[in-house]
Amino acid sequence: MHVTLTQDDVKKLLAEPSPAIRADLASKVGVEIENPDLSETEAELAQDIVRIMARDVEASVRTALAQNLRHAPHLPHDVAVKLAHDIESVALPILESSTVLTDADLIEIVQSGVPAKQEVVAGRENLSENVADEIVTTGVEKAVARLMDNATAHISEQSLNKAVDRFSSSDVIKEKMAMRSVLPPTVTERLVTLVADNMREYLISHHQVSPTIASDIVLQSRERAVVGLTGRSNIEELEKLIVQMHTNKRLTPSIVLRALCTGDISFFEVSISVMAGIPLINARILIHDAGQLGLKSLYDRAGMPAEFLPIVRAAIEVLNETEIDAGEESRERYRAIVIERILTQCEDMDEENVDYLLKKLGDVLKPVEA
C-alpha cells in the first residue's frame, strides 16, 4: 500500500479539534511509518507527524500512537524516549516491546521509580545484564519477581546474590529464583540456607520443637540439599561455592563427610583443600596417597574431627575400588559398600567410638532427596 500521508494530513492534524479524529490518524501513522515504499521525503513527513502527535495534549491520542508504534523499528529514538517517560497508559506499550529504546534509556526508566514501568521493563525479552542489575538494585519487589520469572533475561551471578540480599524475606522472589532453569551453585546454596532457616523457626513456633533439635533437623536437611546440587557444578563453580560456605561458617565437618560418603569426591577434595589452606592439587596428592600419613596430616590441618577419620579412610578406599556413575542406583551401591566397610573396621574400635560412628553414619548416609 502506497503512503497516504500528505501535507494536508499535517494541516488537518494541527487544526483538527477532535481527539477521536487525531487518535484515528495516530493509528494510520503507525502503519505508514513502516511502509517500505516510502520515499525519503515521505518518511520524514511521517516522522514529523509522529513527533507532533507525541506532544498531543490528549492522552488518548498519545496512547493510540504508542499502541501502534510499539513494534516499529523506524520509530524515531527521541519519540520513543518521550513516550516511555509519559503516563503509564502511553509508556507501557513502548516499554514492553519497542526495540528502539537502548539499555541506557531503560535504566533511566527503572531509576525513575515508577513501579508499573519497572515491572514492564523487567518482563522485556532478552533483557541485558546491565538493565537486570538496575532492576535488582532499585526496583520494587514486584519488578524483581517479574525479572526472576523472565526466562529470557540475562541476570549475572552478582545480581542474583544482590537479589537474595535485598529480598531474603520475600518468598515470592525466592520461589521465582528457584524456578529459573539455570542458577549458580553459590546462589542455590544461599537459597537452601534461607529456606532451612525459615523451617527452623517454623518447627520451633508451630511444633514445640526445642531450638537444639530444630537446628539438628535443619542442618541435616540443608546438607543433603547442598550435596545434592553440587553434582552439576564444574570445578570452578564448586570452588566458589565451597569458599562461600567456608567464609560463612557453613562448611561443617558433617557436610564434608556426607559428600564423601555419597560419592562426591570432588566436594570432599575441594573442601579439605580450602579448610587446610593448601592448593587443590596438593590436597589431592595427599588424599590419595597410598601411605597412612599423608591423608592424616592433611585431615588434621583441615581441622576435621579425629573421630571421623576411620569413616574417611574407608570411604576413600571404597571410592578407589568402585566405579560410580551419575545414577542413583550406583550411588546407593556405593553407600552400602561404605557402610559395610565401616562396620568391618569397627571390630578393632572401642564400644564408645563404634556407637559414635554408627550414629554419624545414620545421619550422613541418608539418601539425598531428589
TILOSE-568343 format. One record per residue: residue in one letter; x, y negated, z negated of N, C-alpha, C in turn. Coordinates in steps of 0.02 Angstrom, whole numbers, padded with zeros to 5 digits, always signed. Layout:
BEGIN
aXYZXYZXYZ;...
! end
This chain:
BEGIN
m+00043+00060+00000+00000+00000+00000+00044-00062+00000;h+00031-00108+00047+00071-00168+00051+00051-00216-00005;v+00096-00258-00026+00083-00304-00080+00026-00351-00063;t-00016-00365-00111-00073-00411-00101-00066-00473-00143;l-00008-00478-00180+00003-00538-00219+00026-00595-00174;t-00003-00653-00183+00014-00711-00141+00021-00772-00185;q+00040-00828-00154+00043-00891-00189-00026-00910-00216;d-00077-00890-00180-00145-00904-00204-00158-00869-00270;d-00128-00807-00277-00136-00772-00341-00105-00812-00398;v-00047-00842-00385-00014-00882-00436-00058-00941-00455;k-00085-00976-00405-00129-01034-00418-00191-01012-00457;k-00218-00955-00437-00277-00929-00471-00262-00911-00543;l-00203-00884-00553-00182-00864-00620-00176-00924-00666;l-00147-00979-00638-00137-01039-00678-00202-01076-00692;a-00250-01070-00645-00312-01108-00651-00369-01069-00682;e-00367-01003-00679-00424-00960-00700-00434-00963-00776;p-00492-00987-00797-00505-00991-00869-00527-00925-00900;s-00546-00876-00859-00575-00814-00886-00521-00764-00905;p-00516-00745-00969-00468-00694-00989-00479-00628-00954;a-00542-00611-00940-00557-00547-00907-00526-00544-00838;i-00531-00600-00800-00501-00603-00733-00426-00598-00738;r-00397-00633-00786-00324-00632-00793-00300-00562-00814;a-00339-00529-00857-00321-00461-00877-00324-00413-00817;d-00374-00424-00774-00379-00383-00714-00320-00395-00668;l-00298-00457-00663-00240-00473-00622-00176-00442-00652;a-00174-00437-00718-00117-00406-00750-00110-00333-00729;s-00167-00298-00724-00166-00229-00700-00140-00225-00629;k-00161-00273-00589-00140-00275-00519-00064-00286-00513;v-00038-00330-00556+00034-00344-00556+00073-00282-00576;g+00046-00245-00625+00080-00186-00648+00091-00135-00593;v+00044-00131-00546+00050-00085-00489+00098-00113-00437;e+00089-00177-00423+00126-00207-00367+00201-00216-00381;i+00219-00226-00444+00290-00240-00458+00335-00180-00442;e+00305-00120-00439+00343-00060-00422+00335-00038-00349;n+00301-00079-00310+00290-00063-00240+00356-00065-00202;p+00378-00008-00173+00443-00007-00139+00444-00047-00074;d+00385-00066-00049+00381-00104+00013+00387-00180+00003;l+00395-00202-00059+00401-00273-00072+00464-00302-00041;s+00456-00359-00008+00514-00395+00015+00547-00429-00045;e+00606-00457-00035+00641-00490-00091+00599-00548-00117;t+00569-00586-00072+00528-00643-00092+00466-00620-00130;e+00435-00566-00105+00375-00541-00138+00392-00512-00207;a+00449-00480-00213+00469-00453-00278+00481-00509-00328;e+00513-00562-00306+00524-00619-00350+00458-00650-00371;l+00410-00653-00324+00345-00681-00339+00309-00639-00392;a+00313-00572-00384+00281-00528-00433+00312-00537-00502;q+00377-00545-00505+00410-00554-00569+00393-00622-00600;d+00384-00673-00558+00363-00739-00584+00294-00734-00616;i+00249-00697-00583+00182-00688-00610+00185-00651-00676;v+00227-00601-00680+00235-00563-00742+00258-00609-00798;r+00306-00652-00784+00332-00698-00835+00277-00745-00859;i+00236-00769-00812+00181-00814-00831+00131-00777-00876;m+00115-00716-00857+00065-00679-00894+00090-00657-00963;a+00155-00648-00969+00184-00630-01033+00178-00687-01083;r+00165-00748-01059+00157-00806-01103+00083-00824-01112;d+00039-00784-01085-00033-00799-01089-00055-00803-01161;v-00099-00851-01176-00122-00860-01245-00169-00805-01267;e-00200-00771-01218-00247-00717-01234-00210-00651-01245;a-00218-00622-01304-00185-00559-01319-00209-00503-01273;s-00272-00506-01251-00299-00454-01207-00262-00453-01141;v-00241-00511-01117-00205-00515-01054-00135-00485-01062;r-00101-00504-01117-00033-00478-01129-00035-00403-01142;t-00088-00380-01175-00095-00308-01188-00104-00270-01123;a-00147-00296-01078-00157-00263-01013-00092-00261-00974;l-00054-00315-00978+00010-00318-00943+00058-00265-00970;a+00062-00260-01037+00108-00212-01068+00088-00140-01051;q+00023-00126-01053-00001-00059-01038+00018-00038-00967;n+00014-00085-00920+00026-00069-00850+00100-00073-00831;l+00141-00101-00875+00212-00107-00858+00256-00064-00904;r+00226-00023-00946+00263+00015-00996+00313+00065-00964;h+00296+00089-00904+00340+00137-00869+00377+00105-00810;a+00373+00039-00802+00401+00006-00743+00476-00005-00750;p+00516+00028-00709+00589+00018-00714+00611-00051-00688;h+00568-00085-00649+00586-00151-00622+00558-00208-00664;l+00532-00193-00723+00509-00246-00768+00569-00289-00788;p+00565-00355-00778+00622-00398-00798+00639-00388-00872;h+00703-00385-00887+00725-00371-00955+00700-00423-01004;d+00701-00487-00984+00679-00539-01030+00605-00533-01047;v+00566-00508-00999+00495-00498-01011+00485-00438-01058;a+00522-00385-01047+00517-00326-01090+00532-00345-01163;v+00585-00385-01173+00603-00406-01240+00549-00449-01271;k+00522-00495-01232+00468-00539-01257+00407-00499-01278;l+00388-00451-01236+00330-00410-01252+00344-00366-01314;a+00405-00342-01320+00423-00299-01377+00420-00336-01443;h+00429-00402-01441+00426-00443-01502+00357-00472-01514;d+00310-00455-01471+00242-00481-01476+00204-00445-01532;i+00139-00459-01538+00098-00424-01586+00095-00349-01569;e+00073-00307-01616+00078-00235-01607+00040-00209-01546;s-00019-00235-01532-00058-00209-01475-00021-00220-01409;v+00020-00271-01407+00059-00286-01346+00125-00248-01348;a+00158-00248-01405+00226-00222-01410+00231-00146-01408;l+00183-00112-01440+00191-00039-01449+00196+00000-01384;p+00156-00015-01331+00164+00023-01269+00234+00015-01238;i+00260-00047-01242+00327-00059-01215+00380-00023-01257;l+00374-00027-01322+00423+00005-01367+00422+00081-01360;e+00365+00107-01345+00358+00180-01340+00390+00207-01276;s+00384+00170-01221+00400+00200-01156+00450+00163-01112;s+00459+00098-01121+00499+00060-01074+00573+00079-01077;t+00600+00096-01018+00672+00112-01014+00714+00050-01002;v+00681-00008-00996+00717-00070-00984+00751-00094-01048;l+00722-00079-01105+00750-00100-01169+00816-00065-01184;t+00864-00102-01208+00930-00074-01224+00931-00053-01298;d+00986-00017-01316+00994+00002-01386+00995-00060-01431;a+01029-00113-01407+01032-00175-01447+00963-00204-01458;d+00921-00201-01406+00852-00225-01412+00814-00185-01465;l+00820-00119-01461+00784-00075-01507+00808-00084-01579;i+00873-00092-01588+00900-00103-01656+00873-00168-01685;e+00869-00219-01644+00842-00283-01666+00769-00276-01688;i+00732-00237-01650+00661-00225-01667+00656-00188-01734;v+00697-00137-01743+00696-00099-01806+00713-00145-01864;q+00763-00188-01854+00784-00234-01908+00732-00286-01924;s+00685-00298-01878+00632-00347-01891+00586-00325-01947;g+00585-00260-01962+00550-00235-02020+00476-00222-02012;v+00450-00221-01951+00379-00206-01940+00371-00130-01940;p+00337-00101-01989+00333-00028-01995+00306+00007-01932;a+00253-00019-01902+00223+00014-01843+00273+00015-01785;k+00311-00039-01777+00360-00041-01723+00418+00007-01737;q+00440+00009-01799+00493+00056-01818+00472+00128-01803;e+00411+00144-01819+00387+00212-01810+00383+00231-01736;v+00360+00184-01694+00356+00198-01622+00426+00206-01592;v+00472+00163-01612+00541+00170-01587+00570+00237-01607;a+00555+00259-01668+00581+00323-01692+00557+00382-01651;g+00501+00375-01617+00475+00430-01577+00495+00428-01504;r+00537+00379-01484+00558+00374-01414+00598+00435-01392;e+00592+00452-01330+00628+00510-01303+00702+00496-01297;n+00743+00545-01316+00816+00541-01311+00845+00479-01346;l+00821+00465-01405+00844+00408-01444+00918+00417-01460;s+00957+00364-01454+01029+00368-01465+01047+00372-01539;e+01108+00392-01553+01131+00397-01623+01132+00329-01657;n+01150+00276-01619+01154+00209-01649+01085+00185-01672;v+01035+00194-01629+00968+00173-01647+00941+00216-01704;a+00954+00281-01700+00931+00327-01753+00961+00307-01820;d+01025+00288-01820+01058+00268-01882+01026+00205-01911;e+01007+00159-01868+00974+00097-01893+00906+00113-01924;i+00871+00160-01894+00806+00180-01922+00816+00212-01991;v+00865+00255-01996+00879+00287-02061+00901+00235-02112;t+00938+00185-02091+00966+00135-02136+00913+00086-02161;t+00870+00062-02116+00823+00008-02134+00750+00026-02124;g+00735+00083-02093+00666+00099-02078+00625+00121-02138;v+00560+00114-02133+00515+00137-02186+00511+00214-02183;e+00482+00243-02235+00479+00316-02241+00445+00348-02180;k+00389+00320-02158+00354+00349-02101+00396+00348-02038;a+00435+00296-02029+00479+00291-01970+00533+00344-01972;v+00563+00353-02031+00616+00403-02037+00588+00474-02029;a+00528+00485-02056+00495+00550-02046+00482+00563-01973;r+00459+00511-01937+00446+00518-01865+00511+00533-01827;l+00565+00501-01849+00630+00514-01818+00651+00587-01828;m+00644+00612-01889+00663+00681-01902+00620+00731-01864;d+00559+00710-01848+00513+00753-01811+00524+00748-01735;n+00567+00702-01714+00581+00690-01643+00636+00738-01620;a+00616+00791-01586+00664+00843-01566+00716+00819-01517;t+00702+00765-01480+00749+00740-01429+00796+00686-01457;a+00784+00664-01518+00825+00611-01547+00895+00637-01564;h+00945+00596-01551+01015+00614-01568+01030+00582-01636;i+01038+00624-01687+01049+00600-01755+01115+00628-01780;s+01161+00584-01799+01227+00606-01821+01223+00638-01890;e+01274+00676-01907+01278+00706-01973+01280+00653-02027;q+01315+00598-02013+01318+00543-02061+01248+00514-02074;s+01209+00506-02021+01141+00479-02029+01096+00527-02067;l+01104+00592-02053+01064+00642-02089+01079+00640-02164;n+01142+00635-02181+01160+00631-02251+01135+00567-02283;k+01135+00513-02244+01109+00449-02268+01034+00455-02282;a+00999+00492-02239+00927+00502-02249+00914+00541-02313;v+00956+00591-02327+00950+00629-02389+00961+00583-02449;d+01010+00538-02444+01023+00491-02498+00964+00444-02511;r+00936+00416-02457+00882+00367-02464+00816+00398-02485;f+00803+00458-02460+00737+00487-02469+00740+00556-02503;s+00782+00561-02554+00790+00625-02588+00726+00649-02622;s+00680+00601-02637+00617+00620-02669+00559+00627-02620;s+00573+00618-02555+00519+00622-02505+00513+00693-02478;d+00461+00728-02497+00451+00796-02473+00438+00797-02398;v+00404+00745-02373+00389+00741-02302+00453+00739-02260;i+00498+00695-02279+00560+00688-02240+00603+00751-02247;k+00608+00779-02307+00648+00840-02316+00619+00897-02274;e+00553+00901-02271+00522+00954-02231+00536+00943-02157;k+00530+00881-02133+00543+00867-02063+00616+00881-02045;m+00662+00865-02090+00733+00879-02079+00745+00954-02075;a+00715+00990-02121+00725+01062-02123+00699+01097-02060;m+00649+01067-02027+00620+01097-01968+00657+01081-01903;r+00708+01038-01907+00747+01022-01847+00783+01084-01822;s+00789+01091-01756+00818+01152-01727+00892+01160-01744;v+00927+01104-01751+00998+01106-01769+01010+01060-01828;l+01042+01086-01879+01056+01046-01939+01125+01066-01965;p+01170+01017-01975+01237+01035-02000+01233+01071-02067;p+01277+01120-02079+01275+01157-02142+01282+01112-02204;t+01320+01058-02199+01328+01014-02257+01261+00982-02276;v+01221+00965-02226+01156+00935-02239+01108+00989-02266;t+01111+01047-02237+01068+01102-02259+01081+01119-02332;e+01145+01121-02351+01163+01138-02420+01136+01086-02468;r+01136+01022-02448+01109+00970-02491+01033+00976-02498;l+01001+00994-02443+00928+01004-02446+00911+01063-02492;v+00949+01116-02485+00938+01175-02527+00945+01156-02601;t+00995+01116-02616+01007+01094-02685+00949+01053-02711;l+00924+01007-02670+00868+00965-02692+00805+01006-02704;v+00792+01053-02659+00733+01096-02668+00741+01139-02731;a+00801+01164-02742+00812+01206-02801+00804+01165-02865;d+00828+01103-02865+00821+01061-02924+00747+01047-02939;n+00709+01035-02886+00637+01024-02895+00604+01087-02924;m+00626+01145-02901+00598+01208-02926+00613+01215-03000;r+00673+01195-03021+00691+01199-03092+00643+01157-03134;e+00631+01096-03113+00586+01052-03151+00515+01082-03153;y+00494+01112-03099+00428+01142-03096+00422+01201-03144;l+00473+01243-03146+00472+01301-03190+00468+01279-03263;i+00504+01226-03280+00505+01203-03349+00437+01172-03368;s+00410+01131-03324+00350+01093-03340+00285+01133-03333;h+00284+01182-03287+00222+01218-03272+00219+01289-03301;h+00276+01317-03316+00276+01388-03336+00310+01400-03403;q+00325+01346-03439+00354+01352-03505+00418+01395-03505;v+00456+01388-03451+00520+01423-03447+00573+01378-03478;s+00617+01407-03518+00669+01367-03551+00716+01338-03498;p+00746+01280-03512+00793+01250-03464+00850+01296-03444;t+00874+01336-03492+00931+01382-03477+00910+01435-03427;i+00853+01467-03441+00829+01520-03395+00811+01490-03327;a+00779+01432-03328+00761+01399-03265+00824+01384-03224;s+00876+01361-03257+00939+01346-03221+00969+01409-03191;d+00966+01464-03227+00992+01528-03201+00954+01550-03139;i+00887+01545-03142+00845+01564-03085+00860+01521-03025;v+00865+01455-03037+00878+01408-02983+00947+01419-02952;l+00996+01431-02995+01064+01441-02970+01067+01501-02924;q+01036+01557-02945+01037+01616-02903+01000+01605-02837;s+00943+01570-02840+00905+01556-02780+00945+01512-02732;r+00977+01461-02760+01017+01415-02719+01076+01451-02687;e+01110+01491-02726+01169+01526-02700+01151+01574-02644;r+01096+01611-02653+01076+01657-02599+01060+01619-02536;a+01028+01561-02542+01010+01521-02483+01072+01494-02449;v+01119+01468-02488+01180+01438-02459+01222+01491-02424;v+01231+01549-02456+01270+01602-02425+01235+01625-02360;g+01169+01624-02361+01132+01645-02301+01143+01598-02242;l+01153+01534-02254+01159+01487-02198+01230+01483-02171;t+01280+01505-02208+01349+01495-02186+01369+01541-02129;g+01332+01595-02118+01349+01642-02065+01344+01611-01996;r+01309+01554-01989+01301+01522-01925+01351+01466-01914;s+01398+01456-01960+01444+01400-01958+01511+01420-01928;n+01541+01375-01889+01610+01386-01868+01656+01366-01926;i+01721+01379-01918+01767+01370-01974+01773+01297-01994;e+01768+01251-01946+01772+01180-01962+01711+01158-02004;e+01652+01180-01984+01591+01165-02021+01593+01196-02091;l+01619+01257-02093+01623+01293-02156+01669+01257-02205;e+01727+01235-02181+01774+01198-02223+01743+01134-02250;k+01707+01098-02206+01675+01036-02228+01622+01051-02281;l+01583+01104-02271+01532+01123-02319+01562+01140-02386;i+01615+01180-02386+01643+01204-02449+01679+01147-02486;v+01711+01103-02450+01741+01044-02483+01687+01002-02516;q+01631+00993-02481+01575+00956-02509+01549+00989-02573;m+01541+01055-02571+01517+01091-02630+01567+01086-02687;h+01631+01092-02671+01683+01088-02723+01685+01019-02755;t+01679+00967-02713+01680+00898-02738+01622+00885-02785;n+01564+00915-02769+01504+00904-02809+01492+00958-02862;k+01546+00997-02874+01544+01049-02926+01489+01101-02915;r+01476+01117-02852+01427+01169-02836+01461+01232-02808;l+01527+01231-02804+01563+01290-02780+01580+01332-02841;t+01531+01371-02864+01539+01410-02925+01573+01477-02911;p+01605+01506-02962+01634+01573-02952+01582+01624-02929;s+01520+01618-02952+01470+01668-02934+01451+01663-02860;i+01450+01602-02832+01432+01597-02761+01490+01621-02718;v+01552+01611-02740+01610+01637-02704+01608+01713-02704;l+01593+01742-02763+01589+01814-02768+01530+01841-02727;r+01474+01806-02729+01415+01828-02691+01431+01832-02616;a+01465+01781-02591+01483+01780-02520+01526+01840-02501;l+01576+01853-02542+01620+01910-02528+01583+01976-02531;c+01540+01983-02581+01505+02047-02590+01448+02057-02541;t+01432+02006-02501+01383+02014-02448+01417+02012-02379;g+01484+02017-02379+01520+02024-02316+01544+01960-02284;d+01535+01902-02317+01556+01838-02287+01628+01823-02309;i+01675+01855-02277+01745+01846-02297+01770+01776-02282;s+01745+01744-02229+01767+01676-02213+01749+01627-02269;f+01688+01633-02295+01668+01589-02351+01715+01600-02410;f+01730+01662-02425+01775+01678-02481+01844+01649-02469;e+01872+01659-02410+01940+01635-02395+01945+01559-02400;v+01897+01525-02369+01900+01452-02371+01889+01427-02442;s+01843+01457-02478+01829+01436-02547+01891+01442-02591;i+01923+01500-02587+01983+01511-02628+02038+01462-02609;s+02046+01449-02545+02098+01402-02523+02084+01331-02549;v+02021+01311-02547+02002+01245-02572+02010+01241-02648;m+01987+01292-02683+01992+01292-02756+02065+01294-02780;a+02107+01329-02741+02178+01335-02760+02219+01277-02734;g+02191+01239-02686+02227+01182-02659+02285+01201-02613;i+02276+01255-02574+02329+01275-02528+02298+01283-02458;p+02339+01281-02405+02313+01289-02337+02278+01356-02328;l+02228+01356-02284+02188+01416-02272+02231+01474-02248;i+02278+01460-02204+02320+01515-02176+02360+01548-02231;n+02384+01509-02279+02421+01538-02335+02376+01580-02379;a+02315+01554-02390+02268+01591-02432+02251+01658-02400;r+02242+01659-02335+02226+01722-02301+02282+01773-02308;i+02343+01750-02304+02400+01796-02311+02400+01828-02380;l+02388+01787-02431+02389+01813-02500+02328+01858-02514;i+02270+01840-02486+02210+01879-02497+02217+01950-02469;h+02247+01954-02411+02252+02019-02376+02320+02052-02386;d+02359+02026-02434+02423+02056-02450+02412+02126-02477;a+02449+02174-02450+02440+02244-02471+02461+02254-02544;g+02504+02210-02569+02525+02216-02639+02472+02191-02687;q+02486+02197-02751+02438+02177-02803+02447+02105-02826;l+02508+02078-02818+02523+02013-02849+02498+01954-02809;g+02498+01960-02742+02478+01903-02700+02408+01879-02714;l+02360+01925-02712+02291+01907-02724+02281+01881-02795;k+02313+01913-02844+02303+01893-02914+02329+01823-02926;s+02388+01807-02899+02416+01740-02910+02372+01687-02879;l+02346+01700-02819+02302+01653-02786+02236+01647-02825;y+02211+01703-02846+02148+01706-02883+02153+01666-02948;d+02208+01674-02984+02218+01637-03046+02224+01562-03032;r+02260+01545-02980+02270+01474-02964+02203+01441-02946;a+02158+01479-02915+02092+01452-02897+02047+01444-02957;g+02067+01470-03014+02027+01462-03074+01968+01509-03078;m+01971+01564-03041+01917+01613-03043+01921+01654-03108;p+01864+01676-03135+01864+01715-03198+01900+01782-03189;a+01940+01799-03238+01978+01861-03234+01932+01922-03229;e+01872+01917-03260+01826+01974-03259+01801+01991-03190;f+01805+01943-03143+01781+01955-03075+01832+01990-03031;l+01895+01990-03052+01949+02015-03008+01938+02087-02985;p+01916+02133-03028+01904+02201-03003+01851+02204-02947;i+01799+02163-02953+01748+02160-02900+01779+02134-02836;v+01819+02082-02842+01851+02052-02782+01896+02103-02748;r+01937+02138-02786+01982+02187-02756+01942+02241-02720;a+01891+02266-02753+01851+02320-02722+01816+02296-02659;a+01789+02236-02661+01753+02210-02603+01800+02200-02544;i+01860+02174-02557+01909+02164-02502+01931+02231-02473;e+01941+02280-02516+01959+02347-02491+01905+02375-02446;v+01842+02369-02468+01787+02394-02428+01782+02355-02362;l+01792+02290-02366+01788+02249-02306+01841+02269-02255;n+01901+02285-02278+01954+02305-02233+01942+02373-02202;e+01899+02412-02234+01886+02480-02210+01821+02484-02169;t+01778+02433-02175+01711+02437-02147+01701+02385-02093;e+01673+02405-02038+01657+02359-01984+01587+02330-01997;i+01584+02264-02002+01520+02231-02017+01499+02187-01958;d+01438+02198-01934+01413+02153-01882+01362+02106-01914;a+01327+02068-01872+01281+02016-01897+01215+02045-01923;g+01202+02109-01909+01138+02138-01928+01132+02149-02003;e+01070+02143-02029+01058+02152-02100+01072+02224-02121;e+01059+02272-02077+01071+02343-02093+01145+02354-02108;s+01188+02323-02068+01260+02330-02078+01281+02300-02144;r+01253+02242-02161+01271+02209-02224+01245+02248-02284;e+01186+02277-02277+01159+02319-02331+01205+02379-02343;r+01230+02408-02289+01275+02465-02296+01339+02444-02332;y+01364+02385-02314+01425+02359-02346+01413+02348-02420;r+01356+02317-02438+01341+02304-02508+01338+02369-02548;a+01308+02421-02518+01302+02485-02552+01371+02516-02565;i+01416+02509-02516+01483+02537-02525+01521+02498-02578;v+01511+02431-02580+01544+02390-02631+01521+02413-02701;i+01457+02423-02710+01431+02445-02775+01461+02512-02794;e+01463+02558-02746+01491+02624-02760+01564+02619-02780;r+01602+02577-02744+01673+02569-02759+01684+02538-02828;i+01643+02489-02846+01649+02458-02912+01635+02509-02967;l+01582+02548-02958+01565+02597-03008+01621+02649-03017;t+01653+02666-02962+01708+02714-02965+01766+02685-03005;q+01780+02621-02993+01836+02589-03028+01820+02575-03101;c+01754+02574-03117+01735+02560-03186+01754+02616-03234;e+01772+02674-03208+01789+02730-03251+01848+02714-03296;d+01892+02669-03273+01952+02653-03312+01944+02589-03353;m+01883+02562-03357+01871+02499-03391+01833+02512-03457;d+01841+02466-03506+01806+02474-03569+01732+02458-03560;e+01691+02480-03608+01619+02476-03601+01594+02404-03595;e+01625+02358-03632+01603+02288-03630+01612+02259-03561;n+01669+02270-03529+01682+02244-03462+01638+02278-03410;v+01625+02342-03420+01580+02378-03374+01511+02346-03374;d+01484+02334-03435+01418+02302-03440+01418+02234-03407;y+01472+02197-03418+01476+02129-03389+01475+02132-03313;l+01516+02176-03285+01521+02181-03212+01456+02206-03181;l+01424+02254-03214+01361+02280-03187+01307+02225-03188;k+01307+02184-03239+01258+02128-03241+01271+02080-03183;k+01335+02065-03172+01352+02019-03118+01335+02050-03051;l+01346+02114-03044+01328+02147-02981+01253+02144-02970;g+01215+02151-03023+01143+02148-03017+01120+02080-02993;d+01154+02026-03016+01137+01959-02994+01162+01944-02923;v+01224+01963-02911+01257+01942-02849+01235+01981-02788;l+01223+02045-02797+01211+02087-02738+01138+02092-02718;k+01097+02047-02744+01028+02045-02719+01028+02025-02646;p+00987+02057-02604+00987+02040-02533+00971+01967-02522;v+01004+01938-02472+00991+01868-02454+00924+01864-02420;e+00881+01819-02444+00815+01811-02415+00820+01779-02346;a+00777+01803-02299+00778+01776-02231+00750+01706-02231;
! end
